[in-house]
Structure formats: structure tokens, C-alpha cells
Amino acid sequence: MADVHDVAAAVLDATGPESPMKLQKLLYYAQAWYLAEHGEPLFDARIEAWRRGPVVPEVYFRHQGQSEVCAWEEGDPRGLTDREREVVGSVVERYAHFSRHELSDMAHDEEPWRAARGELAESEPSSAPLSHEVMARYFRRLTSGAEEAIAEAVGSARLEGLAVPDDVVATMRAVAAGELTVDEAIAREIEALRR
């Protein structure tokens, strides 16, 4: 398992100077995708569901107050294995073009952050940890085929004691096949509730 400081150093080595918020989000995505692809954490440091999205406190308190993080002296990118470097590189390629605010907004929309915060309002502080299991499941679902994703969503709902009607499953399939947009599916559900 990698040291979070080596991962931070590898991210900054690949991107150049970044804002602290953006570094935090890239660490979150590196952990999430590593969990999804390899079934184990990339690093052991805890990720918490703070107001502005997922944060690794162990890293945060070392760059707190800085407007830009140029390098990570506490870590060494050479400490990563080839497999770890590959995932970090993939995350940088996939997410580095987004601004820190876009990455924060994206994380706010994702299940791992929302599940960790529970019923808390976005403005409320939290130190709740993000679940490795939820991160792995959520990000694995992003790469699975439509039928696998639908089966996993239905299975997850059943585990939580919820029933998923056949018409909802049919709507999910229609969205996955491109026969219906998400907005159209939501409009249909709202219309059905009005009846």
C-alpha cells in the first residue's frame, strides 16, 4: 500500500502546482478508482466528508493556509509501484482539467461523499469517513455495463429494504440504451406521482 504523501507528490509531479482543494479532490479520486479497480485502498490515510468535499486531513493540515501547493516534500513519487502510478496517472488525465470548484461539485454529487454525510446539510461541518466499500462500489459501477449497473442498483436497493418496481427497471434500461434522457425519465416519474 502506498503512503498518501507519496501519492500527493506523484499527483503534483504530474500536474504541477495546484490549489490545496484540487489536490484533495485528486487524492480522493485516486483512492476511489484504485479501490474500484483493485479492490484494496491505494493509501491508508482517512478521507473525510468535509463541507467542500472529500478531504485527507493528514495532507490538509500540512498545506493549510497555502493558496497553491507546488511540491510535496513529505513524499516521493518513486515510492509508488507501477500499478499505483498507473492509477494516479489515469486520475490526473481524467480529472486534472477540471477546476477545484468543478471537482468539489462533482464529489458533492457522488454517493461516497453523500453517504458519509448522511442527513447533514452541505453547510454543516463533518469529520465522517468515506467508506472504502461505498467508494469501490460506486466507482466500479461507473465502468460496468448497463445491465450490471442496473442489477447492482436493484440489489443495493433490496439490501436497504427497498423494492424496485419493474417499470422503474424498464426506465433504467431505456436511459441506459439512450432511448430516454435522464430528464425525460425524471419527468415521467414526477408525472406518475401526480396521478
Backbone as ProteinMPNN parsed JSONL, in Angstrom:
{"seq_chain_A": "MADVHDVAAAVLDATGPESPMKLQKLLYYAQAWYLAEHGEPLFDARIEAWRRGPVVPEVYFRHQGQSEVCAWEEGDPRGLTDREREVVGSVVERYAHFSRHELSDMAHDEEPWRAARGELAESEPSSAPLSHEVMARYFRRLTSGAEEAIAEAVGSARLEGLAVPDDVVATMRAVAAGELTVDEAIAREIEALRR", "coords_chain_A": {"N_chain_A": [[0.846, -1.178, 0.0], [0.491, 2.225, -0.761], [2.041, 5.222, 0.53], [0.256, 8.059, 1.583], [1.505, 10.496, 1.257], [3.41, 10.035, -0.698], [1.68, 9.597, -2.805], [0.462, 12.134, -3.022], [2.728, 13.594, -3.763], [3.232, 12.393, -6.238], [0.946, 13.146, -7.667], [1.252, 15.97, -7.77], [3.665, 16.047, -9.101], [2.87, 15.226, -11.588], [0.924, 17.125, -12.323], [1.88, 19.665, -11.773], [1.972, 22.819, -9.947], [-0.83, 23.105, -7.746], [-4.053, 24.076, -6.428], [-4.801, 23.745, -2.932], [-7.382, 22.617, -2.505], [-7.935, 21.346, -4.935], [-5.867, 19.455, -5.055], [-6.673, 17.847, -2.916], [-9.079, 16.758, -3.923], [-8.141, 15.314, -6.114], [-6.635, 13.386, -4.794], [-8.707, 12.021, -3.51], [-10.098, 10.978, -5.778], [-8.084, 9.338, -6.805], [-7.831, 7.426, -4.77], [-10.45, 6.37, -4.813], [-10.729, 5.295, -7.456], [-8.671, 3.434, -7.421], [-9.556, 1.67, -5.467], [-11.874, 0.757, -6.782], [-10.811, -0.509, -9.048], [-8.904, -2.327, -8.075], [-9.726, -3.404, -5.676], [-8.688, -2.844, -3.185], [-7.363, -0.415, -0.846], [-5.555, 2.447, -2.075], [-4.028, 4.064, -0.456], [-3.578, 4.383, 3.124], [-4.474, 6.505, 4.645], [-7.114, 8.372, 6.11], [-10.094, 9.511, 4.536], [-12.214, 12.211, 4.771], [-15.606, 13.491, 4.955], [-15.889, 16.505, 4.365], [-17.21, 19.912, 4.335], [-16.616, 21.092, 1.806], [-16.257, 18.931, 0.235], [-14.58, 15.697, -0.242], [-11.808, 15.176, 1.934], [-8.426, 14.645, 2.848], [-7.337, 14.658, 5.918], [-4.723, 14.317, 6.987], [-3.068, 15.209, 4.966], [-4.166, 17.712, 4.442], [-3.68, 19.307, 6.779], [-1.027, 19.816, 6.505], [-0.782, 21.512, 4.373], [-2.414, 23.572, 4.937], [-3.695, 26.839, 4.719], [-2.138, 27.613, 2.572], [-2.141, 29.045, -0.686], [-1.457, 27.813, -2.953], [-0.065, 24.694, -3.842], [3.04, 23.66, -4.534], [4.924, 21.589, -4.578], [5.437, 18.393, -3.007], [7.092, 17.859, -0.392], [7.135, 15.99, 1.64], [6.71, 13.56, 0.512], [7.518, 11.065, -2.031], [7.313, 10.46, -5.377], [8.496, 8.253, -6.508], [8.139, 6.263, -4.73], [5.899, 4.842, -5.315], [4.324, 1.916, -6.687], [4.359, 0.418, -9.991], [1.711, -0.167, -10.711], [0.271, 1.465, -8.942], [1.184, 3.987, -9.756], [0.137, 3.986, -12.32], [-2.658, 4.162, -11.901], [-2.811, 6.644, -10.563], [-1.813, 8.294, -12.613], [-3.82, 7.917, -14.533], [-6.013, 9.033, -13.197], [-5.173, 11.706, -12.962], [-5.062, 12.357, -15.681], [-7.776, 12.101, -16.313], [-9.121, 13.896, -14.591], [-7.67, 16.292, -14.025], [-8.064, 18.517, -15.666], [-10.319, 19.768, -14.783], [-11.611, 22.458, -12.774], [-10.906, 23.414, -9.346], [-13.315, 23.968, -8.07], [-15.194, 22.77, -9.75], [-14.445, 20.084, -9.422], [-15.032, 19.783, -6.716], [-17.814, 20.195, -6.75], [-18.522, 17.981, -8.317], [-17.78, 15.851, -6.628], [-19.567, 16.31, -4.55], [-21.909, 15.48, -5.698], [-21.665, 12.784, -5.783], [-22.129, 9.435, -4.587], [-20.314, 8.39, -2.476], [-19.44, 10.65, -0.868], [-21.916, 11.822, -0.188], [-23.167, 9.685, 1.179], [-21.494, 9.387, 3.4], [-21.944, 11.78, 4.728], [-24.6, 11.644, 5.339], [-27.573, 12.852, 6.662], [-26.751, 15.446, 6.988], [-26.641, 18.946, 6.316], [-25.171, 20.643, 3.487], [-23.712, 22.805, 4.395], [-22.957, 22.208, 6.959], [-20.401, 21.212, 9.285], [-18.305, 18.248, 9.154], [-16.66, 15.252, 10.102], [-16.873, 12.768, 9.252], [-15.884, 9.589, 8.029], [-15.246, 8.583, 4.63], [-16.549, 5.692, 3.206], [-14.676, 2.885, 2.256], [-15.845, 0.714, 1.01], [-18.209, 1.784, -0.118], [-17.087, 3.667, -1.874], [-15.651, 1.952, -3.618], [-17.735, 0.387, -4.705], [-19.383, 2.37, -5.914], [-17.66, 3.616, -7.842], [-16.869, 1.412, -9.311], [-19.236, 0.758, -10.465], [-19.48, 2.792, -12.313], [-17.95, 1.95, -14.423], [-19.059, -0.368, -15.235], [-21.151, -2.417, -17.36], [-24.414, -1.585, -18.693], [-26.499, -3.428, -17.905], [-25.24, -4.737, -15.768], [-24.876, -2.568, -14.03], [-27.532, -1.822, -13.533], [-28.481, -4.162, -12.305], [-26.857, -4.151, -10.027], [-27.702, -1.763, -8.803], [-30.395, -2.357, -8.261], [-30.019, -4.556, -6.573], [-28.63, -3.312, -4.44], [-30.62, -1.569, -3.536], [-32.51, -3.431, -2.644], [-31.071, -4.611, -0.546], [-31.182, -2.544, 1.234], [-33.755, -2.675, 1.965], [-35.636, -1.757, 0.174], [-38.035, -1.805, -2.441], [-37.847, -2.256, -5.951], [-39.759, -1.333, -8.474], [-40.892, -3.02, -11.487], [-41.418, -1.274, -13.635], [-39.73, 0.846, -13.097], [-37.231, -0.343, -13.382], [-37.42, -0.886, -16.105], [-37.432, 1.728, -17.074], [-34.853, 2.501, -16.307], [-33.369, 0.847, -17.982], [-34.126, 1.908, -20.453], [-33.007, 4.466, -20.31], [-30.298, 3.775, -20.135], [-29.964, 2.643, -22.649], [-30.175, 4.811, -24.237], [-32.602, 5.546, -25.18], [-34.148, 7.219, -23.801], [-33.81, 10.273, -22.093], [-32.175, 11.25, -19.019], [-33.481, 13.421, -17.861], [-35.998, 13.215, -19.097], [-36.819, 10.774, -18.019], [-37.008, 11.428, -15.304], [-39.013, 13.369, -15.454], [-41.144, 11.747, -16.28], [-41.46, 10.124, -13.99], [-42.196, 12.044, -12.093], [-44.599, 12.898, -13.207], [-46.049, 10.511, -12.999], [-46.306, 10.332, -10.239], [-48.012, 12.42, -9.75], [-50.43, 11.513, -10.616]], "CA_chain_A": [[0.0, 0.0, 0.0], [1.279, 3.452, -0.889], [1.936, 6.27, 1.539], [-0.518, 9.155, 1.0], [2.412, 11.588, 0.89], [3.978, 9.663, -2.0], [0.616, 9.811, -3.794], [0.363, 13.591, -3.206], [3.91, 14.001, -4.534], [3.049, 11.913, -7.613], [-0.075, 13.997, -8.292], [1.853, 17.274, -8.067], [4.701, 15.814, -10.105], [2.182, 15.106, -12.881], [0.098, 18.287, -12.66], [2.482, 20.949, -11.447], [1.317, 23.446, -8.798], [-2.293, 23.015, -7.677], [-4.67, 24.605, -5.215], [-4.989, 22.681, -1.945], [-8.662, 21.942, -2.711], [-7.833, 20.458, -6.094], [-5.03, 18.329, -4.64], [-7.507, 16.965, -2.086], [-10.039, 16.023, -4.758], [-7.395, 14.341, -6.919], [-6.317, 12.271, -3.889], [-9.961, 11.264, -3.362], [-10.363, 10.197, -6.993], [-7.067, 8.283, -6.909], [-8.227, 6.368, -3.834], [-11.703, 5.762, -5.272], [-10.51, 4.458, -8.641], [-7.827, 2.298, -7.051], [-10.471, 0.734, -4.801], [-12.765, 0.168, -7.786], [-10.072, -1.354, -9.987], [-8.042, -3.339, -7.449], [-10.369, -3.985, -4.5], [-7.965, -2.511, -1.957], [-7.037, 1.012, -0.842], [-4.276, 2.934, -2.587], [-3.314, 4.541, 0.735], [-4.271, 4.086, 4.371], [-4.963, 7.728, 5.28], [-8.569, 8.527, 6.139], [-10.714, 10.592, 3.762], [-13.403, 12.647, 5.498], [-16.635, 14.198, 4.179], [-15.953, 17.894, 4.8], [-18.19, 20.732, 3.613], [-16.246, 21.333, 0.402], [-15.985, 17.663, -0.428], [-13.678, 14.769, 0.431], [-10.526, 15.744, 2.356], [-7.493, 13.797, 3.598], [-6.81, 15.573, 6.935], [-3.275, 14.153, 7.139], [-2.451, 16.063, 3.951], [-4.724, 19.061, 4.596], [-3.045, 20.084, 7.839], [0.341, 20.148, 6.09], [-0.814, 22.607, 3.387], [-3.422, 24.527, 5.389], [-3.328, 28.241, 4.601], [-1.43, 27.9, 1.323], [-3.034, 29.265, -1.827], [-1.009, 26.905, -4.008], [0.901, 23.684, -3.407], [3.934, 23.482, -5.687], [5.577, 20.278, -4.493], [5.119, 17.713, -1.752], [8.398, 17.435, 0.116], [6.96, 14.856, 2.553], [6.553, 12.323, -0.249], [8.371, 10.813, -3.193], [6.535, 9.684, -6.345], [9.185, 6.989, -6.814], [7.712, 5.275, -3.745], [4.719, 4.131, -5.818], [4.53, 0.794, -7.605], [3.884, 0.706, -11.354], [0.247, -0.217, -10.699], [-0.192, 2.667, -8.249], [1.477, 5.118, -10.655], [-0.795, 3.912, -13.448], [-3.957, 4.691, -11.477], [-2.64, 8.079, -10.323], [-1.718, 8.919, -13.931], [-5.147, 7.868, -15.146], [-6.847, 10.014, -12.492], [-4.71, 13.035, -13.378], [-5.511, 12.537, -17.066], [-9.232, 12.183, -16.342], [-9.711, 14.944, -13.753], [-6.858, 17.497, -13.789], [-8.52, 19.674, -16.444], [-11.422, 20.417, -14.073], [-11.202, 23.409, -11.731], [-11.125, 22.906, -7.981], [-14.739, 24.077, -7.752], [-15.883, 21.721, -10.516], [-14.171, 18.805, -8.757], [-15.794, 19.781, -5.468], [-19.22, 19.975, -7.122], [-18.663, 16.59, -8.762], [-17.718, 14.988, -5.444], [-20.813, 16.515, -3.803], [-22.973, 14.739, -6.382], [-21.353, 11.35, -5.789], [-22.606, 8.666, -3.44], [-19.429, 8.244, -1.312], [-19.483, 11.841, -0.017], [-23.281, 11.975, 0.329], [-23.435, 8.617, 2.15], [-20.739, 9.672, 4.623], [-22.547, 12.926, 5.409], [-25.946, 11.308, 5.792], [-28.602, 13.9, 6.596], [-26.172, 16.769, 7.238], [-26.704, 19.951, 5.251], [-23.846, 20.878, 2.901], [-23.007, 23.848, 5.15], [-22.567, 21.715, 8.284], [-19.105, 20.516, 9.328], [-18.331, 16.802, 9.367], [-15.387, 14.532, 10.007], [-17.248, 11.378, 8.963], [-15.029, 8.993, 6.996], [-15.845, 7.977, 3.445], [-16.422, 4.238, 3.249], [-13.975, 2.248, 1.135], [-16.808, -0.154, 0.32], [-19.093, 2.626, -0.933], [-16.277, 4.209, -2.977], [-15.366, 0.88, -4.58], [-18.975, 0.018, -5.391], [-19.834, 3.476, -6.751], [-16.78, 3.826, -8.997], [-16.92, 0.194, -10.129], [-20.49, 0.861, -11.215], [-19.276, 3.724, -13.43], [-17.3, 1.261, -15.54], [-19.763, -1.602, -15.584], [-22.146, -2.328, -18.414], [-25.736, -1.134, -18.258], [-27.22, -4.474, -17.168], [-24.554, -4.933, -14.486], [-25.161, -1.408, -13.192], [-28.928, -1.917, -13.114], [-28.567, -5.268, -11.341], [-26.229, -3.718, -8.779], [-28.577, -0.757, -8.194], [-31.564, -3.071, -7.726], [-29.53, -5.336, -5.437], [-28.344, -2.388, -3.339], [-31.911, -1.112, -3.01], [-33.101, -4.544, -1.887], [-30.322, -4.741, 0.707], [-31.642, -1.47, 2.112], [-35.166, -2.907, 2.245], [-36.475, -1.042, -0.786], [-38.462, -2.55, -3.629], [-37.686, -1.519, -7.208], [-40.794, -1.827, -9.385], [-40.465, -3.394, -12.838], [-41.446, -0.123, -14.541], [-38.532, 1.643, -12.826], [-36.136, -1.077, -14.029], [-37.583, -0.654, -17.547], [-36.988, 3.102, -17.319], [-33.388, 2.488, -16.203], [-32.858, 0.235, -19.222], [-34.357, 2.856, -21.549], [-31.995, 5.518, -20.176], [-29.002, 3.166, -20.477], [-29.934, 2.387, -24.089], [-30.245, 6.079, -24.947], [-33.955, 5.741, -25.697], [-34.782, 8.192, -22.923], [-32.806, 11.023, -21.334], [-32.41, 11.245, -17.572], [-34.514, 14.429, -17.601], [-37.289, 12.644, -19.503], [-37.165, 9.737, -17.041], [-37.441, 12.116, -14.084], [-40.316, 13.98, -15.754], [-42.129, 10.651, -16.262], [-41.696, 9.721, -12.598], [-42.95, 13.122, -11.447], [-45.959, 12.82, -13.756], [-46.692, 9.325, -12.416], [-46.628, 10.646, -8.843], [-49.128, 13.375, -9.743], [-51.68, 10.82, -10.94]], "C_chain_A": [[0.892, 1.242, 0.0], [1.099, 4.35, 0.332], [1.217, 7.45, 0.881], [0.386, 10.31, 0.572], [3.116, 11.301, -0.436], [2.953, 9.882, -3.111], [0.468, 11.31, -4.075], [1.535, 14.102, -4.039], [3.774, 13.587, -5.996], [2.025, 12.761, -8.356], [0.552, 15.326, -8.701], [2.975, 17.172, -9.089], [4.081, 15.78, -11.504], [1.461, 16.385, -13.296], [0.837, 19.607, -12.575], [1.713, 21.555, -10.285], [-0.206, 23.372, -8.891], [-2.789, 23.723, -6.426], [-4.809, 23.45, -4.221], [-6.295, 21.904, -2.16], [-8.579, 20.947, -3.865], [-6.957, 19.252, -5.777], [-5.852, 17.338, -3.823], [-8.457, 16.125, -2.947], [-9.328, 14.991, -5.631], [-6.957, 13.152, -6.062], [-7.545, 11.386, -3.681], [-10.212, 10.39, -4.589], [-9.33, 9.091, -7.189], [-7.429, 7.115, -5.989], [-9.459, 5.62, -4.355], [-11.479, 4.829, -6.46], [-9.614, 3.262, -8.336], [-8.676, 1.235, -6.353], [-11.348, 0.013, -5.821], [-12.033, -0.836, -8.672], [-9.334, -2.514, -9.326], [-8.604, -3.936, -6.165], [-9.642, -3.752, -3.193], [-7.595, -1.036, -2.013], [-5.672, 1.299, -1.455], [-3.398, 3.376, -1.417], [-4.203, 4.349, 1.954], [-4.895, 5.318, 5.02], [-6.472, 7.866, 5.092], [-8.996, 9.703, 5.256], [-12.022, 10.93, 4.465], [-14.315, 13.492, 4.607], [-16.81, 15.622, 4.71], [-16.951, 18.66, 3.937], [-17.865, 20.883, 2.135], [-15.861, 20.057, -0.323], [-15.023, 16.798, 0.361], [-12.312, 15.41, 0.715], [-9.727, 14.692, 3.113], [-6.854, 14.703, 4.654], [-5.293, 15.504, 7.096], [-2.503, 15.016, 6.137], [-2.891, 17.517, 4.155], [-3.947, 19.887, 5.619], [-1.579, 20.399, 7.55], [0.348, 21.295, 5.069], [-1.813, 23.689, 3.762], [-2.892, 25.96, 5.292], [-2.578, 28.597, 3.325], [-2.444, 28.133, 0.202], [-2.688, 28.324, -2.972], [0.021, 25.94, -3.412], [1.76, 23.351, -4.62], [4.584, 22.11, -5.73], [5.226, 19.676, -3.145], [6.395, 17.08, -1.221], [8.303, 16.204, 1.018], [6.885, 13.52, 1.823], [7.496, 12.243, -1.431], [7.586, 9.954, -4.182], [7.184, 8.352, -6.705], [8.832, 5.892, -5.817], [6.51, 4.459, -4.197], [5.131, 2.967, -6.711], [4.045, 1.209, -8.992], [2.364, 0.765, -11.393], [-0.33, 1.031, -10.035], [0.02, 3.905, -9.117], [0.491, 5.159, -11.823], [-2.156, 4.502, -13.077], [-3.864, 6.194, -11.23], [-2.563, 8.82, -11.662], [-3.056, 8.98, -14.639], [-6.079, 8.899, -14.514], [-6.452, 11.433, -12.9], [-5.197, 13.33, -14.798], [-7.018, 12.793, -17.138], [-9.773, 13.436, -15.661], [-8.936, 16.259, -13.667], [-7.333, 18.716, -14.575], [-9.704, 20.39, -15.791], [-10.865, 21.401, -13.043], [-11.458, 22.793, -10.359], [-12.604, 22.939, -7.615], [-15.557, 23.03, -8.512], [-15.671, 20.359, -9.862], [-14.947, 18.692, -7.451], [-17.272, 19.515, -5.745], [-19.458, 18.531, -7.558], [-18.694, 15.653, -7.557], [-18.992, 15.103, -4.615], [-21.967, 15.723, -4.416], [-22.788, 13.229, -6.296], [-21.733, 10.683, -4.472], [-21.621, 8.584, -2.27], [-19.473, 9.432, -0.35], [-20.863, 11.993, 0.609], [-23.591, 10.934, 1.398], [-22.714, 8.887, 3.467], [-21.38, 10.807, 5.414], [-23.96, 12.639, 5.896], [-26.908, 12.459, 5.592], [-28.05, 15.31, 6.838], [-26.37, 17.689, 6.037], [-25.286, 20.186, 4.732], [-23.036, 21.886, 3.701], [-22.517, 23.377, 6.519], [-21.217, 21.007, 8.24], [-19.283, 19.023, 9.583], [-16.91, 16.262, 9.296], [-15.661, 13.054, 9.735], [-16.364, 10.815, 7.857], [-15.837, 8.504, 5.804], [-15.555, 6.485, 3.497], [-15.683, 3.725, 2.02], [-14.94, 1.396, 0.324], [-17.712, 0.655, -0.61], [-18.321, 3.219, -2.111], [-16.041, 3.15, -4.044], [-16.609, 0.544, -5.391], [-19.409, 1.113, -6.362], [-18.963, 3.618, -8.004], [-16.7, 2.59, -9.882], [-18.161, 0.242, -11.02], [-20.337, 1.792, -12.42], [-18.66, 3.049, -14.643], [-18.035, 0.007, -15.969], [-20.747, -1.352, -16.72], [-23.502, -1.964, -17.837], [-26.46, -2.192, -17.431], [-26.581, -4.748, -15.81], [-24.883, -3.796, -13.526], [-26.595, -1.451, -12.673], [-29.086, -3.01, -12.067], [-27.966, -4.863, -9.999], [-27.094, -2.687, -8.058], [-29.797, -1.408, -7.555], [-31.156, -3.878, -6.493], [-29.245, -4.467, -4.227], [-29.636, -1.89, -2.702], [-32.559, -2.204, -2.164], [-32.395, -4.752, -0.555], [-30.751, -3.691, 1.726], [-33.139, -1.576, 2.404], [-36.119, -2.189, 1.314], [-36.821, -1.943, -1.96], [-38.263, -1.66, -4.857], [-38.695, -2.092, -8.196], [-40.244, -2.101, -10.786], [-40.451, -2.205, -13.796], [-40.237, 0.796, -14.322], [-37.314, 0.98, -13.469], [-36.201, -0.861, -15.544], [-37.123, 0.757, -17.922], [-35.467, 3.192, -17.264], [-32.772, 1.91, -17.479], [-33.006, 1.192, -20.405], [-33.332, 3.993, -21.512], [-30.633, 4.979, -20.599], [-28.858, 2.948, -21.976], [-29.997, 3.673, -24.912], [-31.61, 6.355, -25.543], [-34.687, 6.849, -24.945], [-33.664, 8.954, -22.213], [-33.136, 10.926, -19.849], [-33.508, 12.241, -17.229], [-35.899, 13.914, -17.976], [-37.746, 11.587, -18.504], [-37.673, 10.368, -15.751], [-38.809, 12.744, -14.297], [-41.422, 12.931, -15.737], [-42.484, 10.251, -14.832], [-42.51, 10.774, -11.855], [-44.395, 13.094, -11.913], [-46.716, 11.64, -13.157], [-47.098, 9.582, -10.967], [-47.813, 11.596, -8.735], [-50.468, 12.696, -9.976], [-52.315, 10.228, -9.73]], "O_chain_A": [[1.916, 1.288, 0.682], [0.117, 4.236, 1.065], [1.531, 7.807, -0.254], [0.065, 11.027, -0.376], [3.387, 12.221, -1.207], [3.301, 10.298, -4.216], [0.36, 11.715, -5.233], [1.356, 14.945, -4.919], [4.155, 14.338, -6.893], [2.205, 13.065, -9.535], [0.404, 15.76, -9.844], [3.208, 18.107, -9.855], [4.681, 16.241, -12.475], [1.39, 16.699, -14.484], [0.459, 20.572, -13.239], [0.879, 20.875, -9.687], [-0.791, 23.552, -9.959], [-2.03, 23.941, -5.481], [-4.923, 22.295, -4.632], [-6.32, 20.682, -2.016], [-9.098, 19.834, -3.772], [-7.274, 18.136, -6.191], [-5.74, 16.128, -4.016], [-8.613, 14.926, -2.72], [-9.861, 13.906, -5.861], [-6.912, 12.025, -6.554], [-7.443, 10.159, -3.676], [-10.505, 9.201, -4.459], [-9.665, 8.017, -7.689], [-7.34, 5.953, -6.387], [-9.501, 4.39, -4.339], [-11.979, 3.704, -6.472], [-9.779, 2.195, -8.928], [-8.53, 0.042, -6.619], [-11.541, -1.2, -5.734], [-12.576, -1.889, -9.004], [-9.155, -3.566, -9.939], [-8.026, -4.875, -5.617], [-9.949, -4.398, -2.191], [-7.518, -0.458, -3.097], [-4.752, 0.487, -1.36], [-2.198, 3.106, -1.382], [-5.416, 4.176, 1.837], [-5.771, 5.177, 5.874], [-7.021, 7.519, 4.046], [-8.346, 10.748, 5.234], [-12.84, 10.049, 4.726], [-13.869, 14.118, 3.646], [-17.772, 15.907, 5.422], [-17.469, 18.142, 2.947], [-18.763, 20.807, 1.297], [-15.215, 20.098, -1.371], [-14.684, 17.119, 1.501], [-11.738, 16.089, -0.137], [-10.277, 13.94, 3.918], [-5.926, 15.446, 4.337], [-4.648, 16.529, 7.319], [-1.409, 15.494, 6.438], [-2.08, 18.438, 4.051], [-3.597, 21.037, 5.354], [-0.958, 21.171, 8.281], [1.362, 21.974, 4.911], [-2.038, 24.622, 2.99], [-1.779, 26.252, 5.73], [-2.403, 29.779, 3.029], [-3.487, 27.481, 0.159], [-3.513, 28.066, -3.85], [0.857, 26.322, -2.592], [1.263, 22.822, -5.615], [4.77, 21.538, -6.804], [4.768, 20.38, -2.245], [6.735, 15.942, -1.544], [9.272, 15.456, 1.15], [6.984, 12.465, 2.448], [8.175, 13.207, -1.784], [7.227, 8.823, -3.854], [6.506, 7.428, -7.154], [9.177, 4.728, -6.022], [6.138, 3.488, -3.538], [6.15, 3.022, -7.399], [3.393, 2.242, -9.14], [1.791, 1.646, -12.034], [-1.314, 1.591, -10.518], [-0.854, 4.766, -9.204], [0.067, 6.231, -12.256], [-2.739, 5.257, -13.855], [-4.749, 6.942, -11.647], [-3.188, 9.868, -11.82], [-3.385, 9.982, -15.273], [-6.846, 9.56, -15.214], [-7.32, 12.268, -13.154], [-5.685, 14.425, -15.078], [-7.474, 13.61, -17.937], [-10.781, 13.987, -16.103], [-9.515, 17.267, -13.262], [-7.033, 19.845, -14.187], [-10.057, 21.497, -16.198], [-9.776, 21.198, -12.507], [-12.144, 21.777, -10.238], [-13.094, 22.043, -6.928], [-16.509, 22.47, -7.967], [-16.607, 19.567, -9.757], [-15.461, 17.623, -7.12], [-17.905, 18.71, -5.062], [-20.475, 17.932, -7.209], [-19.541, 14.763, -7.48], [-19.451, 14.115, -4.04], [-22.9, 15.342, -3.709], [-23.674, 12.476, -6.7], [-21.665, 11.286, -3.401], [-22.065, 8.703, -1.128], [-19.536, 9.236, 0.863], [-20.974, 12.264, 1.805], [-24.208, 11.256, 2.414], [-23.269, 8.639, 4.537], [-21.359, 10.791, 6.645], [-24.46, 13.331, 6.783], [-27.045, 12.981, 4.485], [-28.821, 16.269, 6.887], [-26.277, 17.257, 4.888], [-24.313, 19.957, 5.451], [-21.806, 21.835, 3.694], [-21.741, 24.077, 7.169], [-20.916, 20.29, 7.286], [-20.284, 18.593, 10.156], [-16.076, 16.751, 8.533], [-14.803, 12.199, 9.954], [-16.119, 11.489, 6.856], [-16.977, 8.065, 5.955], [-14.435, 6.073, 3.801], [-16.015, 4.08, 0.889], [-14.864, 1.359, -0.904], [-17.952, 0.26, -1.75], [-18.841, 3.271, -3.226], [-16.209, 3.414, -5.235], [-16.548, 0.43, -6.615], [-19.764, 0.823, -7.505], [-19.49, 3.728, -9.111], [-16.482, 2.712, -11.088], [-18.131, -0.18, -12.176], [-20.998, 1.595, -13.439], [-18.825, 3.52, -15.768], [-17.67, -0.616, -16.966], [-21.121, -0.213, -16.997], [-23.707, -2.03, -16.624], [-26.984, -1.882, -16.361], [-27.28, -4.964, -14.82], [-25.14, -4.031, -12.345], [-26.844, -1.151, -11.505], [-29.753, -2.806, -11.052], [-28.512, -5.199, -8.948], [-27.21, -2.729, -6.833], [-30.186, -1.055, -6.442], [-31.866, -3.882, -5.487], [-29.58, -4.843, -3.104], [-29.738, -1.798, -1.479], [-33.095, -1.927, -1.091], [-33.041, -5.036, 0.454], [-30.689, -3.924, 2.934], [-33.722, -0.68, 3.014], [-37.296, -2.03, 1.636], [-36.0, -2.741, -2.411], [-38.489, -0.451, -4.797], [-38.516, -3.201, -8.7], [-39.262, -1.494, -11.212], [-39.587, -2.121, -14.669], [-39.776, 1.448, -15.259], [-36.462, 1.664, -14.037], [-35.172, -0.676, -16.193], [-36.498, 0.954, -18.965], [-34.856, 3.88, -18.082], [-31.776, 2.425, -17.987], [-32.121, 1.278, -21.256], [-32.847, 4.431, -22.555], [-29.898, 5.641, -21.332], [-27.758, 3.056, -22.517], [-29.887, 3.635, -26.137], [-31.769, 7.291, -26.326], [-35.715, 7.35, -25.399], [-32.681, 8.353, -21.78], [-34.251, 10.561, -19.475], [-34.372, 11.95, -16.402], [-36.866, 14.15, -17.252], [-38.931, 11.512, -18.178], [-38.652, 9.9, -15.171], [-39.673, 12.665, -13.423], [-42.517, 13.191, -15.237], [-43.655, 10.062, -14.502], [-43.407, 10.44, -11.081], [-45.314, 13.247, -11.108], [-47.9, 11.76, -12.841], [-48.136, 9.092, -10.522], [-48.537, 11.578, -7.74], [-51.514, 13.219, -9.591], [-53.375, 9.61, -9.829]]}, "name": "protein", "num_of_chains": 1, "seq": "MADVHDVAAAVLDATGPESPMKLQKLLYYAQAWYLAEHGEPLFDARIEAWRRGPVVPEVYFRHQGQSEVCAWEEGDPRGLTDREREVVGSVVERYAHFSRHELSDMAHDEEPWRAARGELAESEPSSAPLSHEVMARYFRRLTSGAEEAIAEAVGSARLEGLAVPDDVVATMRAVAAGELTVDEAIAREIEALRR"}
